[in-house]
Structure formats: structure tokens, C-alpha cells
């Protein structure tokens, strides 16, 4: 019998220092700047490649370790009976909470529940509201449904204190999303406070008012902007409740937060941790007890795509993990087909089961604040706190959240970040798999329910402001793919680019693959072959994808041959500073590489192809 080996000890390994690590990195960089390994966020924060352990840091009070976050499922089918069936299936499938998404709310997507008591009663028919978490998604026109839900519960003879119901009253968020309101904040503040006081007096535990950062994230904003807006809304609600006569501690406890979780794992985790610290700072400033507040999450709309929708599952899984590790109390996953229409049972099942895998197989909720002590997470959390607090102070100097919307301060700040984000996506600095990278031009879209969305209904407005848009980053690329589909339907063929390959395959394949993905991200089908095959390919445009060893004579000959055969535009893939003048003289007009503005290039390609067709 073999002798058992001695257990491995840390003493068996030499101690490693930062200096040792830097020496190895400098060798790998071959004299390059160390700053190349650093990255910057849209808030201007620097993310370093290495951090020392923050051994003195303590955990942030939030969801206790060993306590699973609530797995929330959306109830949004416009038919009350179908919505009831969905809710029952979700609860039977293990969901521990339901979100009642009413028509017109921020994430209703053209669907949602009817805002009347009869429809509400049918949706909740046969469902015991005790033992699960409830959340509401309201809009300004459906705000009264908070009272309708409360009335239905009381009419069933259920004690309000037995229900864990988050009412999600959020007039400032509704104004930000819609850009219109029947009344200003001064007129809405008192009814807001009175509604919450009445619900509390009825025995409901709350929380009642939600400070919702989704509207900022949906518009392309940064993490600090989302934190600042949510904090500003919470402070406005806190003031309104106190001024109406509610005790300050009770008012603080009546407010909760809803943030967006996206596929930027580190920033999402740090953002959720920062929200708790910022709200605790408000408590300290007002002299009350900083109790752990409820912070809920919804996966990001702006990261979802219509093309290669199955990749949304991967993005959402990362987002759920990040929010869970950041201490989210409840997480709602937008199903991977939400961009295509009303999700079916399969998409809904995937949305909840991805959470069970992370909870029950990966055990992500076992430890309370697992990021505590990590140098990277502690640094990011602190920097987000500082950036969020600075922007919160800017909002406060402008009069608060509502006046900042009326003056368009918030909209301008978010628009600047949105533009930078869109430019990064166009140039491939941000990647959406299946959209601007690794597109599948012949994909088959997944199934959705055959339910048509309905037109949005806005309340009458006496106060208006520029609404914050709800966008997806993939939309400009998807518009090109849609254009390609229309051409295919009309002509039987997609627009094509000919990839002229020459030299040894091992030497041109990388360039050809890059060019194919580059053009197919815009729906332009790539066909390849030697330059002599250009005419037979019947493509309006061509791209040279040569071996890196091709001579100037070979390059010039290939470009000239393609031009003689009728190419309206010739591209070249790769950086060729020394050969650019020669290639332009031979007929090359556009050079593409990893830093190119793909979106602008692809739009221009369609213009060129359209000119050819005229």
C-alpha cells in the first residue's frame, strides 16, 4: 500500500511580494508602460491590475451570510388568467417572490398587468400572498394600484403585517422615465407621504417608497450617476415623509433601493456595496440609526440583445452573481428573450433557474459580504462612494432630484456618458457577444409568446422635462442586421462583401476571420476566395485579406484587379502605415482594424451598396 503523501503547506512555497510580481509583469510587457494594465471606468475611476489585501476592512451590514436572496419572478402577461398561470408556475418552480409589473412601468416592455381591481383579483386568484416576497412595478398612471393591492389583501381577511410587500412608490423615478407629470414635486410630496402613512397605519410593514436607479442605467449612465440619483431620490422621499409628520427613523425605514445589475461583475458588486454605505452615511448625518436597508436588483436592459439572444443568459448569469455577491436582498432576471417580445415558459424557467444554480450549487449566498477585505473591491467600493456622493451633492446644490430633471442637469450628465459608451461599443472597446463580436448571421431566433405589445399611455402633463431614454447598446448594430434581413426578404440574398485572400492560409486566416466578423456584425455576408473570384462572387464591395508576407507588387495587383472588375469600394484589413500610400494608389479606400469605428464603417458600406443598386 502506497504511503500517504504529507499535506501541502503554504510553507512549501516561497513568499511572493509585489516586487516579485512587478518583475514578472515588466518582463512580459517587454518595456511597455505598466499603465497599459490599468483601465478607467466611465466615472473616471482607475482600476488597477493588482491591489494589496484590505485586511482591516469590515463587512458591510446587509443580507446575512447563509441567507439566500429572494428569487423574484416578473408577472407581466396582459391577460389576467395567463398571468395567474405564470405566477403559479413560477412559485411551483421555486420562486420565492413575485414582481407585479403593471402596464407602462419602466420595464413593462409594452406588456404588463391591467391597472384595475378586477384584473388584479384574477391575477392573484388562488395564490396565498403569505410566505413570499411581493414587489410592485408602477408608473405614474398606475400609482393608485398600491392602494388597490392593499385593499385586496385586507378584503381577503389577511393581516397586513403578515405580508412582505414592497410597494415601490416612486414619483420622481416615474417623472424621470416619462418626462411628464400632472403635478410638480411640491404638489406630489404630500400625497406621497400620506399614501405611505396610510399604508403603515393599516399595518403594512413596508418598505413603501423605492429609490430606483434603473432609469439612469437604462439611459446609459455610469455607476456613480445611478448611485447619486437613487440617493437623491431617497433623500427627497425622506424629507417629504419627515415634513408630513412621520418620525425620521420610521421614514428612513420606509425607503428601499432598486439598482441594476449588469455583466460588469466587479463594478456591479462594488456598486451594491456602495449603495448601503451611502445610505448609512445619510443616517449618520441625520442622527438616526443606520439599519441595513433593502437593496434589490434587476438585470440590465441595456446589455440585452435581440441577436444571439441566448448570449443574454450568460450576461444575466454574471449580473446575478455580481449582485448576489454585492449583497442584493432580491434579484429579478429579465428573461433572455425579453427584447423580442413576451417571454415564454422556457425563458421564464431559465430566468429563475440560473439563480438556483448560483444559490444551491455555487453557494454564493453562504458568506455575508464575501468581498470584504478584498483590496480591489474595497477600493472600488470606496471610490464609487466618493464619486456617487460628489454627484449627489451636485444634485442637491441644484435643488434635489426633481429640479435636476427639470433643469436637464441629470439628462446632460447621463448623455455624456451614454455617448462615450456608444462610441466604445462602435469601436469594439466594449463587447456584446453576438452583436459587435462573433455574430451569427444565419441564426434562428428563439420562441416568444404570440402577444402583441400595446401602445404606452401617459398621464396628462402640466410639468415636463426631457425624459431619460431606455435604450439597449446593441440597437445600432441590430438596425443594420434588420436592414440585411429586409434585403434578404426582398431579393433572396443578403448584401455581400468579398474577402480577397491570397498567400498561405495559415498566414491570412486571422485577417479573413476578423474581416468576416467585422462585416457580418452589420449583416453583410462575407464570401471569400482569391482575387480572381471577385466577379463571380457578385459582391458590391471587397476587402483585401492578404498574408502578412505579401509583397507590395502582389497587394497592388490584387487591388487593381478587383477594382477593374467593378468593386465600388475596396477595404484592407490590418495596419499598414508604411504601405498605405501604395495601397491607396492601387484602389484601397478604407482600412479596418480592431480600433476602427465599425458602426460608421458599416453604415457607409450600406450607402455604397445602395448606390450600386441604383
N, C-alpha and C positions, 0 to 999 in steps of 0.2 A: 504494500500500500504506500502510495507516494506521501512524503512528508508534507503537511500543510505549509504553505508559504506564510511568512510573517506579514502582518498587516502593513499596508503602506502608511507612512507617517509623513507629515509636512517637513519633518526634519531631514527626510531623504532628498529634499530638493533645495538647491541653493536659494538664498534670499534674493528677490528681484527688486530693484529700485527703479524709480522713474528715469534715472540717468541711464540705466541699462536699456530700458525701453526706448529712450530717445536715441541711443546709439544705433539700435537696430533700425529704427524708423529713418534716421538720416542716411543709413546705408541703402535702404530701399528707395528713398527719394532721389538718390544719386546727385546730391547737391541742390535739389529743388527746395523751395521755401516750405517751411513747416506749416505756414498758414494755409497751404493748399488743403490740409486735412480738416480745417475748420469750416463750418458753414454758418450762414446767417438766416435768421427767421424773418418773416415779413414785419415783425416788430423791431427789427434791427438787433436782436439778441444774438450773441455769438455762441455757437455750440462747439465746444472743444472736443478733440478726439480722445482725451484722457482726463479724468478727474480723480483727485485723491478721495479716499473714503471719508464721509462726514460722520465720524464716529460719535460726535457729541449731539447729533440731531436726535430729536424725539419724534415719535409718531404723531400724525395729525388725527385728532379725535373725529371719528366718523363711523362708518359701518363697522361693527365689532368683528374681530377675526373669528372665523368659523361660521359666520352668518352669511348665507347666500344673498346676493342681490335679488330683487324681485324680477322675475321674468315676465315682462309686460307684453301683451299682445293687443294689436290695434283691432277695434271693432268699427269698421268703416263702410260696410256694404249699405248702399242706399235703400235696399229693400229690408224692412224691419225683420221679416221672418228669416231671410237669409243671414242677416246679421246675428240673429239669435242662434242660428245653427252654427255659424262660425265661432261665436263665443263659447258655446257648449263644447265644440270640438277642441278648442284651444285649452279649456280648463281640463277636459278629459285627457288631453295630451301632456298635461303637466304644467301649463302656465300658472303662475301664482298671482297674476294681476292683469287687469284689462284697462285699456285706454279707450274711452268713448270719444271717437273722432266725429265731431259734428261738421256738417257741410259748411264750407267757407273758412274753416280754420287753417292755420299755417301749413299743415302737412296733409290736408284732405285730398289734394291732387285731383280735384274735380268730383270727388265722391263724398262720402260721409253720411252721417245719420240725419234724418229729418229732425228739425227742431220743433217738435210738438210733443205733448204729454202722451198721446195715444201711441205714437211711434215708439217713444221711449219705453212705455209699458210692454209693448210687444217685443222689443229688443231684449228686455230683461226678464221676460216670461220664463218662469221655472228655474231661474238662477238665484241661488241664495247669496246675497251680497256679503254675508259674513264670512270671514276666514280668508278673503283675498284682498288685494290692494286695488283700489279704483283711482283712476285719474281721468280728468276731462280735458279735451282739446276744444276750446271755444273760439269764437270770433266775435267781433262787436255785434253783429246781428243776432247771434245765438247766445249772448251773455246771460239771458234770463233762464237758460237751461240749468244753470247751477241751482236755482231755486226749485225748478221742476224735479230735478233728481232728488233733492232733499225732501220734497213733498211726497214723491213716490215711496221713498223709504219709510217715511212716517205713516203713510196710508197702509203700508203692509204690516204695521204694528211692530216694526223693528226699532229697537232703541238706537238713536243716532250715535251714541257713544260706542256701540258695538261695531260700527262701520269704519273701516280705514279708508277714508275718501279724501282725495286731494282735489280741491275744487278748481284750481287753475284759473282764477280770476286775474285778468292781465290786460287792463285797458291801454296801458302805454305800449305794450307789445303789439296789440291789435292796431293801434294808430300807426306804429312804425311799419307794419306789414301792408296795411291798406292805404296809408297816406291820406286818410279822410276820417272824420269823426263828426257825429251830430253835435257834440259838445267839446269844449276845451277841458284841460285837466282840472282847472279850478272848479268847473261845474261837475266833473265826474268824481272828484276826490271824495266828496261827502257820500254820494250813493255807493261808491266802492266800499268805504268804511262801514256804512250802515248795513250793507249786504253781509259783510263778514261778521259784524257784531250780531246780526240776527241769526246767522248760522251757528255761531258759537253759543248764543243764548238758547238755541234749540237743543244743544247738547252735542253737536258735531265736534270732533276733536281737531279737525283740520289736518294739515295746514290749508289755508284758503287762497292766498294770493301767491302767484308764481312770478318770479323774475326770470324771464325766458330769453336766453341768449341766442336761440336758433335763428332769429331773424337777421342777426349780424352775420353769423356763419353762412347762412343761405345766400347772403348778398356778396360773399367773397371776402368777408372781413378777416382780421387776424385774431389770434388767441387773446391778446391783451384787449382788443376792441370788444370782443364778446364778453370778457370778464367785466370790463368797465361799464358796458351798457347794462348787463344784468345787475351789477352792484348799484348803479344809479337808479334803476327801476325799483330795486328793493328798498333803497333809502327813501325814495319818493313815497312808496307804499307805507313804510314805517312812519314817516311824518304824518301822512293822511290818517292813519289809524290812531296815532297819539293825539292829534289835534281834534279827533272826534270824541275823545274821552277814554279810549282804551289804554290800559296800563302798558307802559313801554315794554316790559318783559313779555307780556301777552302778545303785543303787536309783533315783537321780534320772532316769537314762536309761531306766529300765524303765517309766516312767509317761507316759501321754499324756492329752490332753484331748478331750472332745467337747462342743461347745456348740450352741445352737440359733440358727439364722439366721431372722429374720422380716422383714416388709416395712417396718419402721422402719430405713431404709437407713443413716442416719448413726449411730444408736446401735449397730446391729449391727456396722458396720465398726469403730467405736471399741471395742466390747466384745472383739472378736477381738484387736485390738492390745493392749488392756489385759491380756488373759489372759497373753500372753507376757511382758509387763513384770512382772506379779505373780509368775509362776513364777521369773523371773530374780532377783527380789528374794529369794525363798526360798533360791535357790542362793547368793546373796551372803551371806545371814545364816548359812548353814551352812558357808561357806568352801570351796565347791566351784565348779567351772567351770560357768557358765550357758550351756550349749549350747542352740541353738534346739530347742525341743520340738515334737512333732507336735500340731497342733490341728486337729481335724476338725469338720465341720459337718453338721447335718441341718436341713432346712427345718422351720418351726414347725407343729406340730399345732394349736395353739390359734388360729392365724389362718385355718385352713381352714374351708370352709363346705360344707354339703350342698346348699344352694340356690345356683343360679347357679354351679355348680362350675367352670365354665370361667374364672371370675374368679380361681380359685386359681392358674391358670397365671401370671397377671400378678403376683400376690403372691409366688409362688415365684421368678419371674424376678428380681424386685427383691431377694429374700433371697439368691439365689445371687450376684448381682452384689456385694451388700454383703459377704458372707462372703469372696468371692474377692478383693475389694479390701482386705479386712482381713487377708489372708494365710493363709486356710484351706488346709491341705495336701490335704484331700479333702472332697468335698461329696456328700451323699446327698439327693436330692429325693424327698419324699413325693409320689406321683402325685396329680394333681388330683382323682381320684375315690376317693381312699383313705377318705374319710369315708362313702362309700356302700357299700363292700364291697371285694372283692379286685379291684384294677385289672386291666384287660385289656391286650393288647399295645399298643393305641394309646396309652393313658395312660402306659404304661411308656416308650414311644418318646418321647413328649413330654417326660417327666421327664429323659431323658438328652440329648435334642437341644437343649433350652433351654440346657444347659451348653455344648454345642459352638458354638452361635451366639455366646455371650458370649466363648468362648475363641478361636475361629477367625475370627469376623467382627468382633467388637468388640475383640479383642486385650486383654482385661482382665488377662491374666497377664504381659504384656510387661515391666512395671515392677515391681521389688521394692518393696513398701510405698509405693504411689503416694500415700497420704495423708500421708506425711511432709512436714512443712513447712507444711501447711495449718493456719492458725490455728484453724479450727473443729474439725478432727479432733484436733489436738494437745491443745486444751483439753478436749474431751470425753473423750479417752483418759485424760488426767491426772486429771480429776475422777472418772471411773469407777474408776481405780486407787485413789484415796483413799477413795471410798465403799466399794468392794469390800474394801479392806484393813481399814477400820474394822469392817465387818460380820464379816469373817474373825476379827478379834481378839475380837469378842463371842462368836463360836462357840468360839474357843479358851478363853476365860475360863469358858465353860460346860462345858469338858471335852473339846471336839472335836466332830466331825460327828455321830458316833453318839449320844453323850449329849445333844446338842442336839435330836436327833429324839425320844429317849425322854422328854425334859422338855417337848416340844412347843414349844420356843423357835422353831425354824425354821418350824414349821407356823403359829404365830401371826403371825410377821412376814410370811410369804407371804400369809396370809389377808387381812391388812390391805390389801396392795397389790391382791390379787385383787378385793376389794370395791370399791376405788376404780376399778379398771379396768372392772368390770362396770357401775358407775354411769355412767362416761364413755360407754360404748357405748350404754346406755339413753337417754342424753340427746343422743346424736349428736355428742359431743365427740371420739369415736373412730369411724371409719367403716369398715365392712365392706361394700364394694360388692356389691350383690345381696342383702344381708341387711337392714341397717338404713338403707340408702340405695339408691335405684334398683332396687327389687325387680321381678322379672318373675313376676307371679302365675300366668301360664299357661305357664311354662317346661316343657320336656321334659327329664327327667334323662338324663345320659349313660349309656352301657352299662357294665356291670361283668361280671365272671365269675360264673357261677352256682355259687358255692361258699359254703356256709353257714359262718359263724364258729362256733367251738366254745367251750364254757364254759372259763373260766380255772381252772387247777389251782394251788393254793397248797401250799407245803410245810408240814408240821406246825410249830406255833409255840410256843416257850416264852418268847419275848420279843416284845412287841407295842408298837406306838405308833400314833398317828393317821397314816394313810397320806396322802401328798400326792396330791390328786386329779389326774387327767389330763382336762382339760376343753378345750372349744372355746368361744370367746367368743360364737359365733353361736347356741349351743344354746337360750337362752331365746326368741329370735325364731323359731327353727326349730320349737320346740314349738307356737307359735301357728300357724305355717304348716301343721304336721301336723294340728292341730285343724281348720283350714279344709278340708284335704283329706278328713278323715273326714266332715265335714258335707256336702261336695260328693258324696261317695260314697253317703251315706245319703239325701240329699234331691234331688240333681241340681242344687243351687245352692250357691254359696258365701255366707257371711254378707256383707251389703252395707251400705255407708254411702252415703247420698245427699248429693252435694255441690250445695248450692243456690247457683247462680251468677246474679248479676244485675249490670247495668251494662255498660259496653263490654268486649268480650272482651279487648282489649289491656290492660285495667286489672284484670281479675280472674284472668286465666290463670295468673299466677305463684302466686297463692294456691291456686287449684284444683289446680295441679300439685303443690304442696307437700303439700296435704291428701291427694291421691290416693296419693302415695308413702308418706306417714306411715301411713295405714291399711293399705295393701297390704303393708307390711313385716310386718304381723301376719296377713296372709291375708284381710283384709276387703276385698272388692271394691268399688271406687269407681265409682258411676254418677252422672252429673251432668245438670243441667238447671235451668230456672227453678224457683223455689219452688213454683209451682203444679203441678209434675210430681211432687211428693213421693209422693202416694198411689199413683200408677201405678207408681212405681219399686219398691214393696213392700220398702222397706228399713226396718229397725227403728230406725236411728239416722240423724241428719242432721248436716251440717256447713255452716255459712254461709261462703261464699267470695265476698264482695262486692267490687265495685270500691272502691278507696280513696276515691272521691268520693261514695260512697253517703251519703245523709242519714240522720239518726237516725230519721226517720219511716219511710224505706224499710227500714232494718235492723229496727226494731221490728215493722213489718208482716210482713216475711218470717219472722221468728222466730215470731210469733204464729200465722201461717197454718200453718206446719209443725207447731207444737205442737197446733193444733186438729185436724189431720189424723192425729194418732196417734203422733207421734215420741216414743219413750220417753226419748230423750236428745238434746240439741242441743249441738253443738260450734261454736266460732267460731275461725277461723284468723287469727292476727295479734295484735299487741299493741294494746290499746285502753284504756289506763288511764283516759282521760277519758270513755269511753263504757261502761265496764264495768257500772256500776250500772244504767244504762238497759237494756243487753242482758240482764243477769240478770233484771231485772223482766219483760222480754219473753219469757223462757223459755230463754235460753242458760245452760247449766250448766258447761261446761268450755271453757277457752281453750287453744289449742295454738299453739306456735311452735317455732323452732329450739332453744330451750332447754328444752322440755318433756321430762319423763320419758316417752318414747314407750312403753317396755315396760309401765310401770304403767298408762298410759292405755289401751293396747291390751288388757291383761288385764281391766281394768274394763269395757271395751266388750264383751268376750265375756260377762262376767257380766250385763250389761244385756240383751244379745241373748238369753241363755239364759232370763232372767226373762220376756222377751216370749214365748218359745216355750212356756212352761209354762201 
